[in-house]
Amino acid sequence: MKKIKITQVRSGIGHPERQKRTLEALGLRRIRHSVEHEATPQILGMLEKVKHLVKFEEV
């Protein structure tokens, strides 16, 4: 399966609690923090909800 690298580029402050928890569930802790995940439908759905706070690329 493909891997994707996710980097937080904007803060979750001022955004709904649900989006903050999605960032947490992805493993992101602070701005410019990056994590790698498999490109599963669940992860892609989470990215769709917070796409304005993160950037992601295929590895």
NUFIGU-273137 format. One record per atom (N, C-alpha, C, O): x, y, z. Coordinates in steps of 0.05 Angstrom, whole numbers, plus 5000, padded with zeros to 4 digits. Atoms other than C-alpha are relative to their C-alpha. Layout:
BEGIN
+------+------+------+
:    x :    y :    z :
+------+------+------+
:    X :    Y :    Z :
...
+------+------+------+
//
This chain:
BEGIN
+------+------+------+
:    x :    y :    z :
+------+------+------+
: 5017 : 4976 : 5000 :
: 5000 : 5000 : 5000 :
: 5018 : 5025 : 5000 :
: 5040 : 5025 : 5010 :
: 4985 : 4975 : 5002 :
: 5023 : 5072 : 4987 :
: 5003 : 5012 : 5028 :
: 4985 : 5009 : 5045 :
: 4997 : 4984 : 4976 :
: 5051 : 5114 : 5043 :
: 4998 : 5029 : 4994 :
: 5005 : 5038 : 4972 :
: 5002 : 4971 : 5004 :
: 5037 : 5187 : 5052 :
: 5013 : 5014 : 5024 :
: 5011 : 5005 : 5047 :
: 4987 : 4984 : 4979 :
: 5076 : 5239 : 5092 :
: 4981 : 5024 : 5005 :
: 4975 : 5039 : 4986 :
: 5018 : 4979 : 4992 :
: 5031 : 5288 : 5130 :
: 5015 : 5019 : 5017 :
: 5028 : 5011 : 5037 :
: 4987 : 4979 : 4984 :
: 5057 : 5354 : 5157 :
: 4980 : 5021 : 5008 :
: 4964 : 5030 : 4991 :
: 5018 : 4980 : 4991 :
: 5018 : 5402 : 5200 :
: 5012 : 5028 : 4993 :
: 5035 : 5033 : 5000 :
: 4990 : 4974 : 5008 :
: 5024 : 5473 : 5171 :
: 4985 : 5023 : 5013 :
: 4995 : 5045 : 5013 :
: 5015 : 4979 : 4986 :
: 4971 : 5511 : 5210 :
: 4991 : 4989 : 5027 :
: 4988 : 4965 : 5031 :
: 5008 : 5007 : 4973 :
: 4949 : 5511 : 5283 :
: 4971 : 4991 : 5001 :
: 4954 : 5000 : 4984 :
: 5027 : 5008 : 4996 :
: 4886 : 5477 : 5307 :
: 4984 : 5019 : 5018 :
: 4960 : 5017 : 5021 :
: 5012 : 4980 : 4982 :
: 4872 : 5536 : 5354 :
: 4979 : 5015 : 4984 :
: 4984 : 5025 : 4962 :
: 5021 : 4985 : 5012 :
: 4806 : 5569 : 5337 :
: 4983 : 4983 : 4981 :
: 4964 : 4993 : 4968 :
: 5015 : 5018 : 5017 :
: 4781 : 5508 : 5298 :
: 4983 : 4982 : 5018 :
: 4989 : 4979 : 5041 :
: 5017 : 5017 : 4984 :
: 4726 : 5460 : 5320 :
: 5016 : 4977 : 5014 :
: 5036 : 4968 : 5004 :
: 4987 : 5022 : 4984 :
: 4744 : 5408 : 5373 :
: 5003 : 4975 : 4984 :
: 5023 : 4960 : 4987 :
: 4999 : 5024 : 5016 :
: 4730 : 5353 : 5323 :
: 5025 : 5000 : 4982 :
: 5038 : 4980 : 4978 :
: 4977 : 4998 : 5017 :
: 4785 : 5379 : 5277 :
: 5026 : 4997 : 5017 :
: 5045 : 4986 : 5007 :
: 4977 : 5002 : 4982 :
: 4834 : 5385 : 5335 :
: 5005 : 4971 : 5007 :
: 5028 : 4961 : 5008 :
: 4998 : 5028 : 4993 :
: 4820 : 5313 : 5354 :
: 5009 : 4983 : 4975 :
: 5023 : 4963 : 4979 :
: 4991 : 5014 : 5025 :
: 4830 : 5291 : 5281 :
: 5030 : 5003 : 4997 :
: 5044 : 4984 : 4990 :
: 4971 : 4996 : 5001 :
: 4900 : 5323 : 5282 :
: 5014 : 4982 : 5020 :
: 5034 : 4970 : 5014 :
: 4989 : 5017 : 4979 :
: 4914 : 5286 : 5347 :
: 5000 : 4971 : 4992 :
: 5019 : 4957 : 4996 :
: 5003 : 5028 : 5009 :
: 4889 : 5220 : 5318 :
: 5020 : 4994 : 4978 :
: 5029 : 4971 : 4976 :
: 4980 : 5004 : 5021 :
: 4936 : 5229 : 5259 :
: 5028 : 4999 : 5011 :
: 5047 : 4991 : 4998 :
: 4973 : 5001 : 4987 :
: 4994 : 5236 : 5308 :
: 5015 : 5027 : 4998 :
: 5039 : 5028 : 5003 :
: 4988 : 4974 : 5003 :
: 5007 : 5310 : 5295 :
: 4999 : 5015 : 5026 :
: 4978 : 5017 : 5039 :
: 4998 : 4987 : 4974 :
: 5030 : 5350 : 5356 :
: 5004 : 5030 : 4998 :
: 4995 : 5045 : 5015 :
: 4994 : 4971 : 5002 :
: 5053 : 5418 : 5331 :
: 5005 : 5007 : 4970 :
: 5007 : 4989 : 4953 :
: 4995 : 4991 : 5028 :
: 5065 : 5459 : 5268 :
: 5027 : 4991 : 4991 :
: 5046 : 4991 : 5007 :
: 4976 : 5011 : 5013 :
: 5118 : 5430 : 5222 :
: 5007 : 4972 : 5010 :
: 5029 : 4962 : 5004 :
: 4996 : 5027 : 4992 :
: 5112 : 5362 : 5255 :
: 4989 : 4982 : 4978 :
: 4968 : 4986 : 4967 :
: 5007 : 5018 : 5021 :
: 5109 : 5305 : 5204 :
: 4997 : 4972 : 5009 :
: 5011 : 4963 : 5028 :
: 5004 : 5028 : 4994 :
: 5084 : 5234 : 5207 :
: 4995 : 4985 : 4973 :
: 4988 : 4998 : 4953 :
: 5005 : 5016 : 5024 :
: 5079 : 5177 : 5156 :
: 4979 : 4980 : 5007 :
: 4979 : 4967 : 5028 :
: 5022 : 5019 : 4996 :
: 5017 : 5134 : 5148 :
: 4996 : 4985 : 4973 :
: 5003 : 4995 : 4952 :
: 5010 : 5014 : 5024 :
: 4991 : 5082 : 5099 :
: 4976 : 5015 : 4989 :
: 4961 : 5027 : 5005 :
: 5022 : 4985 : 5013 :
: 4942 : 5112 : 5049 :
: 4975 : 4983 : 5000 :
: 4966 : 4975 : 4979 :
: 5025 : 5015 : 4998 :
: 4880 : 5076 : 5075 :
: 4977 : 5019 : 4997 :
: 4980 : 5043 : 4999 :
: 5023 : 4983 : 5002 :
: 4810 : 5102 : 5063 :
: 4994 : 5016 : 5026 :
: 4984 : 5039 : 5024 :
: 5004 : 4986 : 4974 :
: 4805 : 5120 : 5137 :
: 5018 : 5024 : 5003 :
: 5009 : 5046 : 5010 :
: 4980 : 4978 : 4998 :
: 4868 : 5163 : 5136 :
: 4993 : 5021 : 4979 :
: 4995 : 5045 : 4986 :
: 5007 : 4980 : 5021 :
: 4848 : 5196 : 5070 :
: 4975 : 5016 : 5008 :
: 4973 : 5040 : 5002 :
: 5024 : 4986 : 4991 :
: 4780 : 5213 : 5100 :
: 5007 : 5020 : 5022 :
: 4996 : 5042 : 5022 :
: 4992 : 4982 : 4979 :
: 4813 : 5244 : 5161 :
: 5015 : 5024 : 4987 :
: 5011 : 5047 : 4996 :
: 4986 : 4978 : 5013 :
: 4858 : 5285 : 5115 :
: 4981 : 5019 : 4986 :
: 4985 : 5044 : 4986 :
: 5020 : 4984 : 5013 :
: 4798 : 5310 : 5077 :
: 4987 : 5020 : 5020 :
: 4980 : 5042 : 5012 :
: 5013 : 4983 : 4980 :
: 4769 : 5339 : 5142 :
: 5019 : 5022 : 5010 :
: 5009 : 5043 : 5019 :
: 4981 : 4980 : 4990 :
: 4833 : 5377 : 5160 :
: 5020 : 5009 : 4979 :
: 5042 : 5018 : 4985 :
: 4981 : 4994 : 5022 :
: 4863 : 5391 : 5091 :
: 5009 : 5029 : 5001 :
: 5030 : 5036 : 4989 :
: 4992 : 4972 : 4998 :
: 4865 : 5466 : 5107 :
: 5021 : 5004 : 5022 :
: 5033 : 5026 : 5024 :
: 4980 : 4998 : 4978 :
: 4912 : 5452 : 5167 :
: 5025 : 4984 : 4994 :
: 5045 : 4988 : 5008 :
: 4978 : 5018 : 5005 :
: 4959 : 5401 : 5136 :
: 5008 : 5001 : 4970 :
: 4992 : 5010 : 4953 :
: 4993 : 5006 : 5027 :
: 4998 : 5386 : 5073 :
: 5009 : 4971 : 4999 :
: 5019 : 4961 : 5019 :
: 4993 : 5028 : 5001 :
: 5010 : 5316 : 5049 :
: 5010 : 4993 : 4972 :
: 5003 : 5005 : 4952 :
: 4987 : 5008 : 5025 :
: 5051 : 5281 : 4996 :
: 5005 : 4970 : 5001 :
: 5008 : 4959 : 5022 :
: 4994 : 5029 : 5003 :
: 5062 : 5210 : 4971 :
: 5030 : 4996 : 5004 :
: 5046 : 5011 : 4994 :
: 4972 : 5007 : 4996 :
: 5127 : 5178 : 4994 :
: 5008 : 4977 : 4983 :
: 5031 : 4968 : 4984 :
+------+------+------+
//
